[in-house]
Amino acid sequence: MAKRNGSIIELLLILPWWVNAILSYLSYIFFKYQIPSMHFQSAAFRSFANGISNLAVPISLLIAFIAVVTFFKSLHRKSLIPRMSGNGIFGFLNAFESQKDPLKNITWREFEMLVGEVYKKLGYRVYETQPGADGGIDLILKRNGEKVIVQCKQWRTQKIGVKTVRELYGVMVAEGADRAIVMCSGTYTGESYVFAKGKPLELIGGTQLKGMIDSVSINRPIDALPKLNDKACTSCGNKMLVRTAKKGPNSGNKFWGCSAFPRCRKTEEY
């Protein structure tokens, strides 16, 4: 996957706000006192050192401003799950927003951040790729030695076709990832499901994503999370268990059932 060389400001914008706050203080000390205190034999370097000390305040203030920006950005990111789930003050405020599907009422960037926050709650380390990165990978998930690539599609009307799914599968193989996930706010075409069947590909639509959001918005024990090689529920992210039907036409047959039953009733063929 190609990587872009970002500027120093772009790098600071992806750092935690508290790191930028510390850098703001350290930069002031460095430019104001550390550099002027250095002993240079060259008169030109001594003049440069004394002159650069005048930049201590503007450089420190710039980084402090970035710290404030990243602080509010962090608050906004953490508000996405409560907003979508309807919990807390953010969910209360969301009730006054448009009555449309909340997943389709946010920007594509917020959608990617929301998906990342959901998987953080599921115990994954989440790495966001730079916008415009090759391969169509928006997120990289890692947990217990497993690497998962995620592509997010916040398409408001169009269904996700098999071309998108097929291309991500190719990227998954090229990247050496264990699994690939296509996450969308809507649904997929029948061809997409046919192609994904039997492959380490998960197609998660808007309804399933909402189930995952509702699940992670409630505190759960870490043991409820699926581990490497466990089968994960595509609706809520919990571990799937092998169960046996006790009644009905399929009595005695085994099937996959979500461990969060009865809160989640997702089942799959065994």
Phi, psi and omega in degrees: 000130182289148179239145179258146177273106182273165178282172179298321180295319178298322177295316180297327183290340179261356177280153175301149185300324183290332175293317178295325178297318178294318180296326178299314179294314182295324180295323178296313179298318184294309184284328185279323187238319187292308183296313179299335181280349179288145181263113178248137177285326182282133178295326180297317180292323178296319178295321179295317181298318179291324180289323184289340178296337178290343180272357183302313183293308180298322179294316179297318179293324178297314180292325177296320177297318178297324177299319178295317179300312182292331177296310180290330176295321178295319177298317180297317180300316182288344180277349187295314181295312176301322179298316183285329183272344180082015181262152174071189183294326181292321177294323178297316179293328181295336180295338181269355179276189181303143179278007177290172176306119183300329179294333180261005182254011177242167181283165179297327179291319177296325178298316178297317179297320179300313179299318179299318180295323178299314182286334172297318178296334179274006175094009180269150164274128187248128178242123178269135178275162178291140176305132179090004180296146181292154174096349179073019179269123179262324181223148172239125182251138177224135178196129178053039178084358181266139177242125182233133176256144185231135172243128182256134179229106177260070179269125187283334183229312187290139175284153179281122183272172184293335180300315179298316182293317180295319180294319179293325177298320177296320178294321179301315179295316181295325182276349182070030180279156179281325180214165174225144181232131169255121182245123180227164180271354182239239183223182181237159176283161178300323179298325180297315180294322179297316180294321185284340184298130179082001180247158177285055181237133176243128176252107184250117181267183184300317181297317179293321179298319178299322177296321178295319179297315179298323182291313183285344178286349177253131180297131180231152175294147183297335180294341180284346182280139178292143178257176181307133180075355171284154176272125182262144177289129182281354178266320185230350178089358178284172180285140175268141181241150176278121180238167179238127179295132183260345180206172181089182182297338181259019181305131180093344180276146178273150178206163176272129177230145182291139180290347180271006178304138011267000180297323175239127186252024181293131176227155177218158177295144180274000000 
